[in-house]
Each structure stands twice: as C-alpha cells, then as structure tokens.
Amino acid sequence: MPRKLKVLFVSSECAPFAKTGGLGDVVGALPKALARRGIDARIVMPLYSGIRWDDLDTLEGVLRVPNGFGEARGGVRLGHLPRSEVPIYFLEHKDYFDRPYLYGPPEEGYSDNIERFTFLSRGALELCKALGFIPDIVHANDWQAALVPVYINTVEWSKPLHGAASLYTIHNLAYQGVWDGGALFITGLGREHYHAREFEHFGSMNLTKAAFYHSTLLNTVSPTYAREIQTPEQGFGLDGVLRERGGDLFGILNGIDIEEWNPETDPFIAANFKTESLAGKLACKRSLQAEAGFPVRDDVPLFGIVSRLNPQKGIDVLAQVLRGALDLNLQLVMLGSGDPDAERYFLHVAGLRRDRFRAFIGFDNPLAHRIEAGADYFLMPSRFEPCGLNQMYSLRYGTLPIVRATGGLVDTVRQYEESRGEGTGFLFHDLTPSALYNVIGWAVSTWFDRPAHIDKMRVEAMAENNSWDHSAEQYERLYLKAYERRRGHPFAE
C-alpha cells in the first residue's frame, strides 16, 4: 500500500465539539475533506466541559507534559469527527479545561491561558510520541497552538518529531497570545528565546510572532487577507515580520460544510428548497417573520444578521445607522452576542420597533440556519474579515450578502452590476455610517425596483461552489511544499 501523508491538526476548537468562530468550523471540516483525498488527518484539542465525555473512548495511561513548573499530567480520550473516520484526541486536564468558558468570560481571558495552551501544544507532541504517530506535517492553528512549531524546532531537536514540517494558520491576527515576558518560563523554554526574532515584541512575549519565525510555512484563510495583514492597517504590529516572510505566506480560502449547510436537506428550516424550485425559501421567510413577531409579508425585504457583537464586525457602525435604516421599508432579524453595551442597545431598539427589528441575544445554531434560509439579504459590515463563513452560507441559501469589501468577503461575493442584473451580492468599501446606510438603501431599492435582478442573483449565488474539496486540494499542495522544504526532498508515497 502507498504511504499516506500524515497530518496532525492542533487546535483549541473543533466543531461541533467546541466553537467560538470560524476556527472551529475549519478544523471540523477540513480534515474530513483531506481524508477523502487519502490523507491520514488527525486532530488534537482540549477536552472542555460541555463535550459529551462519556461518548468518548478513554485511552490507557497518563500523559505527562513538561512545562516550566515541572510537568502536568492528564488523560486522553478518543472520538471522531461526525460522519467520518477522522480521529480526534481530546487532552483531558480538569483544572485547565473543565471550566464555563473556552478562553474566559466575555471580553477577558483566563489568567492562566498561557499554561493551559502550553499543555495543549506540548501535549499534542507528547501524545504523538506515545502513540507512535510521527506526522509529516503538524498544522497549528492560531495563537493557542503557536508554541507547536517552536517546540518542534527546539525541544524536539534531533528527535523524530523534528523532521515534521509545520504549517501555522492565521485565522484572526487580532488575537496573538501576548503576555508579560516573565511568563516565558511557563512554556519550559529558556530566556535565550526571548529576543526580537522569537518571542519578544515591543517588550512583551508574543506567541504568534514566535510561530511566524519557527513555522516552515504560513497561511491564512483568504488571499485578500494574506495581503492585508502585511500592511500596517491590518498587521496588528506584525506586518513587518509577515512582509519578511511574505514568500512563505499563502492565502487559501476556507470552504463550508455543504452537508450541514444544505437547503435541500437542512433539518432546521421550515421547508427545504433548491435552485430549480424556490417555493421553500418563501416558506422559510414567512416562518422566520412569524418567529420574529413581524407581520408576515412577502412584499418587503427581510434582512438577517448572525454575528459576534464586537467592533471587528462593524456592529458599532450598524448601531449608528440602525434607526434610520429601519425607516426604510424592510425587516431585520439579528442573532448574536458579545459586548454587553451592544446587546443592551440592540434589545432597546428592538423593543421600540417590534414590527421591523428583532434581536435574539446568544448562540443558537438552529436559529442561525433559519435566518440564513429565511432572509432575503444577509448583512456583514465587517471592519476586517479573514475569511468569513456566513456570507458563503448565505450564497448557498440564495440569501444575497451585503458585505464590506475586505478579506474573504471580497474574495467570495461578486458585486451586483445594475446594468446587467448580475452578481451575487452588494459590496461597499468605506466603513462609515453613510456608506453602510447607502448600501442598505441600494439593496432595498433593488428589491422593489428590479425584482428580476434579485431572482437572477439568487440563482447565481446558489450556483457558487464553496465546498471544502477545492480548498483541501490547495492545502495538500501546501503540505507537500512544506514537507519538501523541511526534508529537502519531495514526499514519496
């Protein structure tokens, strides 16, 4: 039998087990697409509270993970990604992970997150040795796994894992894992690593910066975002390092799970539908209007938002134009959580305009599906968006995205051309109240004045192919490139 390429994912999130954003969706879907290509893909993540522990197999033995205090001891449980044979190894340490939140309460992190994710990063490598699984590629995701490529180049030097190439994926550069420099000892690494070409960054310890210098290759989750993070505007202080490694930085657009997000089979929506027969979409709209407490009307456009309520998502600008936008002939359903002031404001406005605006606060996956299926338009006024998944869900459900032209949004949504009635959504450039209000008005006027264009755009949107299969092919090529860079010769099956 030919030898399979072996890839180990190290991640703090993996849907459906634990997720706060796109990272969880990616790790829950990409390994399955890679497995379909014949790659031996496996995942290591923490065993959080809320995961059904009893559904997992407990592996024998104790996992001993070195750190600056000596070692931490934990267990390992084994599960699989749903509808696949992709194994997931859950690192069990109740003091670290059996907590109410993944990273800490909203808008703050646990004070010992550096210790918690040292356990994940070093523990993933210790687990490989315990299992006798030596990956060809270790795929580390975001700051929580940023220590993985550092350990491969340091504590694993001249050992079997040192031959593994590392790929570090930036899902959101705004979060970098920054601590006081004195926290370096927790990782078990010496002070000789605290300098400008490893951890030191403007007087603090930066895990992401160290990963940038130690990883074989780097990538992020859309081509446009790969360019944007090399600029001072979106580089969050690391643009110089990224320009330095620009030849090793790649942008691969995320895909979506087309089994979960499929209007023809979705169990959460009022009626299933497909391009050839959109009657079910109208039924979904009526059902969503009723759920929101709106008058059930086919003749007004229904807008949807599913978002974290924080400045990255442009929610502050939306708040400035919301009351004016509601004076247009439209309805708007919001689902989200985040900044407490934003939550209170949107609930307040919803109380004033019950006929046109409803805010659901919290996370509700079935409701997210119902909004994607029932809305006519989906609003994403993001300040920056590494990739974004909701706009791709929207396209699949014939819900036209209204997005700011940034990151993965501009890579996935084609601008509406009014002269020809073509495109898959509406894009705007400046994140200002007037620009956002104008693009909403443009979408509303198109709804009333050019309904045939809406129908045509829906068909175009639903024809887009944003499955993981194409992205998985690109990742495989990147893995092979990293392997050859690390080993000095191509991978041989």
Backbone torsions as a table, in degrees:
resi	resn	phi	psi	omega
1	MET	NA	138.9	177.2
2	PRO	-65.4	148.1	179.8
3	ARG	-74.6	135.5	178.3
4	LYS	-85.5	145.9	169.5
5	LEU	-68.3	129.9	-176.5
6	LYS	-107.1	124.7	-176.8
7	VAL	-127.2	127.7	176.4
8	LEU	-109.7	120.0	174.0
9	PHE	-89.7	131.7	172.1
10	VAL	-118.6	120.5	-172.8
11	SER	-152.1	148.1	175.8
12	SER	-83.2	-10.2	-178.7
13	GLU	-138.2	151.5	172.8
14	CYS	-162.4	115.7	177.7
15	ALA	-73.4	142.1	7.9
16	PRO	-93.9	11.3	-172.5
17	PHE	-78.8	-40.6	179.3
18	ALA	-157.8	130.7	-174.7
19	LYS	-157.9	133.9	168.2
20	THR	-118.3	-13.9	-178.4
21	GLY	-170.2	-151.5	-174.1
22	GLY	-63.9	-29.5	179.1
23	LEU	-54.6	-47.7	-179.7
24	GLY	-61.8	-39.5	178.8
25	ASP	-64.1	-42.1	-178.4
26	VAL	-63.4	-50.0	-176.1
27	VAL	-69.6	-23.7	176.4
28	GLY	-81.0	-11.1	-174.8
29	ALA	-121.3	-43.5	-175.6
30	LEU	-58.5	-46.0	-179.7
31	PRO	-58.4	-33.3	177.2
32	LYS	-65.8	-41.3	178.5
33	ALA	-66.5	-35.7	176.8
34	LEU	-67.4	-39.6	179.0
35	ALA	-61.7	-36.1	176.9
36	ARG	-64.6	-20.9	178.0
37	ARG	-92.0	7.0	177.0
38	GLY	88.4	15.1	-179.9
39	ILE	-94.2	138.6	175.7
40	ASP	-84.0	92.0	-177.4
41	ALA	-103.9	133.0	178.8
42	ARG	-135.0	160.3	-174.0
43	ILE	-129.7	140.2	169.7
44	VAL	-121.4	130.7	178.9
45	MET	-149.9	167.5	178.1
46	PRO	-74.0	155.5	173.6
47	LEU	-95.5	94.4	-177.3
48	TYR	-84.6	162.3	167.9
49	SER	-65.3	151.1	-177.0
50	GLY	96.0	-22.7	173.0
51	ILE	-79.6	141.8	-178.4
52	ARG	-75.9	87.1	-174.8
53	TRP	-57.6	-39.5	-174.4
54	ASP	-69.6	-14.4	177.3
55	ASP	-82.1	-4.7	-174.9
56	LEU	-104.1	152.5	175.6
57	ASP	-85.8	133.1	178.2
58	THR	-89.0	123.0	177.9
59	LEU	-83.0	146.4	-177.9
60	GLU	-71.6	154.0	173.3
61	GLY	95.2	174.8	179.8
62	VAL	-116.2	132.6	176.8
63	LEU	-89.6	118.4	-179.6
64	ARG	-101.8	119.8	-173.9
65	VAL	-119.4	111.7	179.7
66	PRO	-64.6	145.0	171.0
67	ASN	-152.5	-174.3	-175.7
68	GLY	-66.2	-18.2	179.6
69	PHE	-92.2	-2.7	-175.5
70	GLY	127.5	-89.5	174.0
71	GLU	-157.8	153.8	172.8
72	ALA	-112.2	142.1	-177.3
73	ARG	-114.7	136.7	-179.5
74	GLY	-147.5	-176.4	177.5
75	GLY	-118.2	176.9	-179.8
76	VAL	-135.5	132.8	173.4
77	ARG	-121.4	151.1	-173.4
78	LEU	-118.1	131.5	172.5
79	GLY	-138.3	-168.8	179.4
80	HIS	-140.1	150.4	171.9
81	LEU	-61.4	138.8	179.5
82	PRO	-54.7	141.9	178.0
83	ARG	59.0	36.3	179.0
84	SER	-160.1	172.1	173.5
85	GLU	-104.9	12.9	-179.2
86	VAL	-71.1	119.0	-177.9
87	PRO	-79.1	144.6	173.4
88	ILE	-122.7	124.5	176.0
89	TYR	-99.5	118.0	-179.3
90	PHE	-97.3	121.0	178.0
91	LEU	-83.3	121.8	-174.4
92	GLU	-101.7	121.9	173.0
93	HIS	-155.0	101.6	-169.2
94	LYS	-63.3	-36.6	179.5
95	ASP	-63.1	-34.8	-178.5
96	TYR	-82.9	-41.0	-164.5
97	PHE	-119.6	-14.3	179.4
98	ASP	-85.7	73.4	-173.7
99	ARG	-135.8	166.1	-177.2
100	PRO	-67.5	-26.7	-175.7
101	TYR	-126.8	156.6	176.8
102	LEU	-68.1	-46.8	-174.0
103	TYR	-119.2	-16.3	-178.0
104	GLY	143.7	171.6	177.5
105	PRO	-58.6	160.0	-179.1
106	PRO	-50.9	134.7	176.4
107	GLU	69.6	12.3	172.9
108	GLU	-153.3	156.5	-179.9
109	GLY	-112.3	159.0	174.3
110	TYR	-62.3	141.8	-176.4
111	SER	-66.6	-21.6	-178.9
112	ASP	-104.3	24.2	-179.6
113	ASN	-59.8	-31.8	178.3
114	ILE	-63.3	-38.3	178.7
115	GLU	-72.0	-39.8	-179.1
116	ARG	-62.0	-44.1	-174.3
117	PHE	-91.6	-10.7	161.8
118	THR	-63.8	-42.4	178.1
119	PHE	-60.6	-41.8	178.0
120	LEU	-63.7	-49.1	-172.7
121	SER	-69.1	-51.3	179.2
122	ARG	-70.4	-35.2	179.9
123	GLY	-64.2	-35.1	178.4
124	ALA	-61.6	-39.6	-179.8
125	LEU	-74.0	-39.1	176.6
126	GLU	-63.4	-36.2	178.1
127	LEU	-64.1	-42.6	177.9
128	CYS	-54.4	-44.7	-178.6
129	LYS	-67.6	-37.7	179.7
130	ALA	-66.7	-34.7	-179.5
131	LEU	-83.9	-16.1	-172.5
132	GLY	73.4	23.8	179.2
133	PHE	-103.8	107.1	-179.4
134	ILE	-105.3	103.1	-175.5
135	PRO	-71.7	151.8	171.4
136	ASP	-77.6	-34.1	-179.3
137	ILE	-131.7	133.8	168.4
138	VAL	-108.8	119.3	-175.1
139	HIS	-103.8	101.1	-177.8
140	ALA	-94.6	140.1	-172.5
141	ASN	-123.9	117.2	174.3
142	ASP	61.6	177.4	-167.7
143	TRP	-61.2	-26.9	-177.4
144	GLN	-64.7	-23.0	178.1
145	ALA	-114.4	15.1	-174.8
146	ALA	-66.0	-23.7	179.8
147	LEU	-73.0	-16.5	-175.6
148	VAL	-58.6	-54.9	179.5
149	PRO	-63.8	-27.6	177.1
150	VAL	-67.1	-46.0	179.3
151	TYR	-63.4	-38.4	179.4
152	ILE	-60.1	-36.1	-177.9
153	ASN	-87.2	-7.9	-175.2
154	THR	-121.8	-80.9	-174.2
155	VAL	-67.3	-20.6	178.2
156	GLU	-96.3	9.8	-179.2
157	TRP	-56.9	131.6	178.5
158	SER	66.4	12.1	175.4
159	LYS	-108.9	168.9	-174.6
160	PRO	-54.0	-38.9	-178.1
161	LEU	-70.0	-16.2	179.6
162	HIS	-65.1	-21.8	178.5
163	GLY	-78.6	-9.8	-179.2
164	ALA	-74.1	131.7	172.0
165	ALA	-75.5	153.2	179.4
166	SER	-122.4	136.2	172.5
167	LEU	-117.9	126.5	179.0
168	TYR	-110.6	120.5	-177.9
169	THR	-103.8	128.4	177.4
170	ILE	-94.3	109.0	176.6
171	HIS	-89.4	-29.6	176.8
172	ASN	-161.1	108.0	-174.7
173	LEU	-71.3	-11.5	178.4
174	ALA	-64.5	-22.7	-179.2
175	TYR	-111.2	114.6	-169.2
176	GLN	-121.4	-10.6	-177.0
177	GLY	74.0	71.2	-175.2
178	VAL	-112.2	130.3	178.7
179	TRP	-137.6	169.0	169.6
180	ASP	-60.9	143.4	-175.5
181	GLY	-57.8	-25.9	179.8
182	GLY	-66.3	-16.6	-179.4
183	ALA	-75.1	-6.6	-178.5
184	LEU	-58.2	-33.6	-176.2
185	PHE	-60.5	-26.7	-178.3
186	ILE	-62.0	-31.9	-178.7
187	THR	-72.1	-14.3	-175.6
188	GLY	85.9	2.0	178.4
189	LEU	-95.6	150.4	-176.1
190	GLY	-82.5	168.1	-178.5
191	ARG	-65.4	-15.7	177.6
192	GLU	-63.8	-14.3	178.4
193	HIS	-92.6	-1.6	-178.6
194	TYR	-94.1	83.2	177.2
195	HIS	-151.4	175.8	-167.6
196	ALA	-68.6	-15.6	179.3
197	ARG	-106.1	17.1	169.0
198	GLU	-138.5	-101.4	-169.7
199	PHE	-89.5	-27.8	-171.8
200	GLU	-74.0	131.3	-179.6
201	HIS	-149.7	106.1	-178.9
202	PHE	51.8	43.5	174.5
203	GLY	82.8	3.8	178.4
204	SER	-124.2	169.5	175.2
205	MET	-94.2	125.0	-175.9
206	ASN	-122.1	110.5	-177.6
207	LEU	-65.8	-39.7	-177.7
208	THR	-64.1	-40.9	178.7
209	LYS	-59.6	-43.2	178.9
210	ALA	-62.1	-39.9	178.4
211	ALA	-64.0	-37.3	179.0
212	PHE	-59.7	-39.4	-177.7
213	TYR	-80.6	-26.5	-174.8
214	HIS	-96.1	-20.4	-175.4
215	SER	-73.6	146.3	177.2
216	THR	-64.1	-49.2	176.6
217	LEU	-137.9	160.9	179.6
218	LEU	-124.4	150.0	170.1
219	ASN	-151.8	164.0	171.6
220	THR	-134.8	-177.3	-158.1
221	VAL	-100.4	16.5	167.6
222	SER	-166.3	149.9	179.2
223	PRO	-60.5	-42.0	-178.7
224	THR	-65.6	-41.7	179.4
225	TYR	-64.4	-33.7	176.7
226	ALA	-60.7	-34.8	176.3
227	ARG	-77.7	-40.8	-175.4
228	GLU	-63.8	-38.0	-176.0
229	ILE	-74.6	-5.2	173.4
230	GLN	-91.5	11.0	178.1
231	THR	-112.9	152.6	178.2
232	PRO	-59.4	-29.5	-176.8
233	GLU	-65.7	-36.1	-176.3
234	GLN	-125.3	10.0	-179.8
235	GLY	-86.1	-8.3	177.8
236	PHE	47.3	43.4	176.3
237	GLY	84.1	-6.2	-179.6
238	LEU	-111.7	10.5	-177.7
239	ASP	-61.8	-34.4	179.0
240	GLY	-64.2	-42.7	177.5
241	VAL	-63.6	-40.9	-179.0
242	LEU	-69.5	-35.6	174.7
243	ARG	-65.9	-37.5	177.9
244	GLU	-60.5	-36.6	179.6
245	ARG	-103.7	22.3	-175.7
246	GLY	-55.9	-33.2	179.1
247	GLY	-71.0	-15.4	-180.0
248	ASP	-108.1	9.9	-177.0
249	LEU	-109.5	126.8	-175.1
250	PHE	-126.5	151.5	175.7
251	GLY	-114.0	118.8	177.2
252	ILE	-122.2	120.1	-177.2
253	LEU	-66.5	133.7	174.0
254	ASN	-62.9	155.1	170.0
255	GLY	-106.3	-174.0	174.5
256	ILE	-126.8	158.0	177.8
257	ASP	-79.8	101.0	-174.6
258	ILE	-77.8	-5.5	171.7
259	GLU	-81.2	-43.5	179.5
260	GLU	-73.3	-41.2	-176.6
261	TRP	-103.2	80.0	-176.6
262	ASN	-137.7	108.5	-177.3
263	PRO	-62.9	-18.4	179.7
264	GLU	-77.8	-22.1	-175.2
265	THR	-130.3	-2.7	-173.7
266	ASP	-56.1	119.6	-177.8
267	PRO	-79.6	-10.0	-174.6
268	PHE	-90.3	-10.4	-171.7
269	ILE	-103.4	161.3	-172.7
270	ALA	-65.9	-34.2	-179.9
271	ALA	-153.0	141.1	177.0
272	ASN	-83.5	155.5	-178.4
273	PHE	-156.9	167.8	177.2
274	LYS	-147.0	174.7	-174.0
275	THR	-56.3	-41.3	-175.3
276	GLU	-71.8	-17.6	-178.1
277	SER	-148.2	101.3	-174.1
278	LEU	-97.1	13.0	179.6
279	ALA	-60.2	-34.6	179.4
280	GLY	-64.1	-31.3	178.8
281	LYS	-66.1	-39.4	177.1
282	LEU	-63.7	-38.9	176.1
283	ALA	-62.8	-37.5	177.4
284	CYS	-65.9	-38.6	177.9
285	LYS	-62.9	-47.6	-179.2
286	ARG	-61.5	-40.7	179.6
287	SER	-64.9	-40.6	179.8
288	LEU	-68.4	-39.8	176.5
289	GLN	-59.5	-43.2	179.3
290	ALA	-65.8	-41.7	179.4
291	GLU	-62.2	-35.6	-179.7
292	ALA	-80.4	-9.5	-178.4
293	GLY	82.8	19.8	179.6
294	PHE	-88.9	159.7	164.7
295	PRO	-59.5	134.2	-179.8
296	VAL	-81.9	104.4	-175.8
297	ARG	-133.1	129.5	176.3
298	ASP	-81.3	-17.9	-168.1
299	ASP	-92.0	1.1	177.1
300	VAL	-117.4	146.6	179.0
301	PRO	-75.1	136.9	178.8
302	LEU	-106.0	119.4	179.6
303	PHE	-97.2	146.4	176.6
304	GLY	-126.9	148.1	173.2
305	ILE	-137.7	129.2	169.4
306	VAL	-128.6	112.3	-167.8
307	SER	-160.7	154.0	162.0
308	ARG	-70.8	141.2	-177.7
309	LEU	-94.7	79.4	177.7
310	ASN	-145.5	167.8	-174.4
311	PRO	-60.2	-30.4	179.1
312	GLN	-54.9	-36.2	-175.8
313	LYS	-84.7	5.4	178.3
314	GLY	71.4	17.5	-176.0
315	ILE	-66.2	-30.6	178.8
316	ASP	-64.4	-36.9	178.6
317	VAL	-72.9	-39.5	175.5
318	LEU	-57.9	-41.0	-179.9
319	ALA	-59.5	-34.5	-178.4
320	GLN	-70.2	-28.5	-175.9
321	VAL	-107.1	-2.4	-170.6
322	LEU	-58.7	-49.1	-175.6
323	ARG	-64.7	-38.6	177.2
324	GLY	-67.1	-39.6	179.4
325	ALA	-65.0	-34.3	-179.6
326	LEU	-70.8	-14.3	174.4
327	ASP	-77.9	-14.2	171.8
328	LEU	-74.7	166.9	-176.5
329	ASN	-84.6	79.4	-177.1
330	LEU	-150.1	169.0	171.7
331	GLN	-126.8	150.4	-174.8
332	LEU	-140.8	126.5	176.3
333	VAL	-114.6	126.7	179.6
334	MET	-117.5	138.0	170.6
335	LEU	-128.6	124.2	179.0
336	GLY	177.2	173.3	176.4
337	SER	-155.0	163.6	-179.9
338	GLY	155.0	-119.4	-176.4
339	ASP	-58.3	124.3	-176.7
340	PRO	-60.1	-37.0	178.4
341	ASP	-64.5	-39.8	178.5
342	ALA	-65.6	-42.7	178.7
343	GLU	-58.1	-46.4	-178.7
344	ARG	-64.2	-39.6	-178.4
345	TYR	-64.7	-47.4	-177.4
346	PHE	-67.4	-34.8	175.1
347	LEU	-65.8	-36.9	178.0
348	HIS	-62.4	-49.1	-179.8
349	VAL	-64.0	-37.8	178.3
350	ALA	-61.2	-35.9	177.9
351	GLY	-67.8	-29.7	179.6
352	LEU	-81.0	-30.5	-174.1
353	ARG	-124.8	58.6	-175.2
354	ARG	-61.4	-25.0	-177.3
355	ASP	-77.9	-15.0	-173.3
356	ARG	-131.2	-17.3	-174.7
357	PHE	-139.2	130.5	176.9
358	ARG	-132.9	129.4	178.5
359	ALA	-113.5	116.6	172.2
360	PHE	-97.7	117.7	-178.0
361	ILE	-97.8	126.3	-179.8
362	GLY	131.4	-171.3	176.7
363	PHE	-115.6	126.1	-176.6
364	ASP	-146.4	97.6	-174.7
365	ASN	-62.2	-45.4	177.3
366	PRO	-59.4	-38.7	177.4
367	LEU	-65.9	-37.2	176.6
368	ALA	-58.7	-41.2	176.9
369	HIS	-63.6	-41.4	-178.3
370	ARG	-67.5	-33.9	176.8
371	ILE	-69.2	-44.4	178.9
372	GLU	-60.2	-38.8	-176.8
373	ALA	-79.0	-35.9	-171.3
374	GLY	-91.5	-22.3	-177.7
375	ALA	-75.9	154.1	171.6
376	ASP	-88.0	-35.3	179.9
377	TYR	-129.4	150.4	176.0
378	PHE	-123.3	126.6	-171.5
379	LEU	-102.9	125.5	178.1
380	MET	-137.9	84.2	-178.5
381	PRO	-89.4	52.3	-169.7
382	SER	-68.6	141.7	170.9
383	ARG	-66.1	-48.0	172.2
384	PHE	-145.2	152.2	-175.9
385	GLU	-149.8	99.3	-178.2
386	PRO	-48.6	-48.2	173.5
387	CYS	-137.3	-61.3	-173.2
388	GLY	84.8	135.1	177.6
389	LEU	-115.3	-31.9	-175.6
390	ASN	-61.4	-33.7	178.2
391	GLN	-66.6	-29.7	176.9
392	MET	-76.9	-36.7	171.7
393	TYR	-58.6	-43.9	-178.6
394	SER	-60.0	-46.0	179.1
395	LEU	-56.3	-43.4	-177.1
396	ARG	-63.9	-28.2	-178.3
397	TYR	-99.5	11.3	178.6
398	GLY	68.3	24.6	178.4
399	THR	-104.0	115.3	-168.3
400	LEU	-76.7	123.1	-179.0
401	PRO	-75.2	142.6	170.1
402	ILE	-116.2	108.1	-167.3
403	VAL	-135.1	154.8	170.6
404	ARG	-78.8	143.3	-175.6
405	ALA	-79.1	78.6	179.6
406	THR	-145.7	152.5	173.5
407	GLY	48.7	-138.3	-177.7
408	GLY	-68.6	-14.8	179.2
409	LEU	-66.9	-44.8	-180.0
410	VAL	-72.5	-20.7	178.4
411	ASP	-79.9	-16.7	-173.0
412	THR	-119.1	-16.7	-177.5
413	VAL	-112.8	125.4	178.5
414	ARG	-93.4	128.7	-175.2
415	GLN	-60.5	137.0	174.7
416	TYR	-63.7	126.5	175.5
417	GLU	-104.0	104.7	-173.2
418	GLU	-62.7	-31.8	-177.3
419	SER	-67.9	-27.9	-176.9
420	ARG	-116.8	-8.3	-179.5
421	GLY	69.5	31.0	-177.1
422	GLU	-117.1	161.6	-179.9
423	GLY	126.5	177.6	-179.8
424	THR	-125.5	2.7	179.6
425	GLY	178.2	-169.8	-176.4
426	PHE	-122.5	124.8	179.9
427	LEU	-114.9	145.4	171.8
428	PHE	-135.2	159.9	-169.3
429	HIS	-106.4	-52.4	-175.4
430	ASP	-85.7	127.5	179.0
431	LEU	-85.7	77.2	177.2
432	THR	-126.5	157.3	178.5
433	PRO	-56.7	-40.6	-177.9
434	SER	-67.5	-40.7	179.9
435	ALA	-65.0	-41.6	179.9
436	LEU	-67.1	-44.3	178.6
437	TYR	-60.6	-41.3	-177.7
438	ASN	-66.1	-39.0	-178.5
439	VAL	-72.1	-33.0	173.6
440	ILE	-64.2	-43.5	177.4
441	GLY	-62.3	-37.3	178.3
442	TRP	-62.6	-43.5	179.1
443	ALA	-65.3	-40.5	179.5
444	VAL	-64.9	-44.1	-179.8
445	SER	-65.2	-35.5	177.3
446	THR	-64.3	-39.6	178.8
447	TRP	-57.9	-46.1	-175.2
448	PHE	-84.1	-36.7	-171.7
449	ASP	-94.0	-25.6	-175.7
450	ARG	-136.2	60.0	-176.6
451	PRO	-60.6	-29.3	178.9
452	ALA	-64.5	-31.9	177.6
453	HIS	-66.9	-38.5	177.9
454	ILE	-60.2	-45.5	-179.8
455	ASP	-61.3	-43.3	-178.8
456	LYS	-66.7	-41.2	-179.7
457	MET	-66.2	-35.7	178.1
458	ARG	-60.6	-43.5	179.5
459	VAL	-63.4	-43.3	178.1
460	GLU	-62.2	-43.1	-178.2
461	ALA	-61.9	-45.6	-176.8
462	MET	-70.8	-17.3	178.0
463	ALA	-83.0	-11.3	179.7
464	GLU	-63.8	141.6	178.4
465	ASN	-108.4	99.5	178.6
466	ASN	-113.3	33.0	178.9
467	SER	-72.4	168.0	-179.8
468	TRP	-75.7	-12.2	-173.4
469	ASP	-60.4	-45.0	-180.0
470	HIS	-67.4	-42.4	179.5
471	SER	-64.1	-39.3	179.7
472	ALA	-62.4	-37.5	176.2
473	GLU	-61.9	-41.5	178.7
474	GLN	-67.0	-39.5	177.2
475	TYR	-64.4	-38.9	178.3
476	GLU	-60.8	-42.8	177.4
477	ARG	-62.2	-38.1	179.7
478	LEU	-69.1	-38.7	175.7
479	TYR	-60.0	-44.3	-179.4
480	LEU	-65.5	-35.5	176.8
481	LYS	-65.5	-43.5	179.1
482	ALA	-65.4	-40.6	178.4
483	TYR	-59.0	-48.5	-178.5
484	GLU	-64.7	-37.4	177.7
485	ARG	-62.8	-41.1	-176.6
486	ARG	-74.8	-43.4	-172.5
487	ARG	-92.1	-20.8	-177.9
488	GLY	84.6	9.3	177.5
489	HIS	-155.8	156.9	-179.7
490	PRO	-66.9	157.8	174.5
491	PHE	-69.5	135.5	178.2
492	ALA	-117.0	124.9	-180.0
493	GLU	-69.8	NA	NA
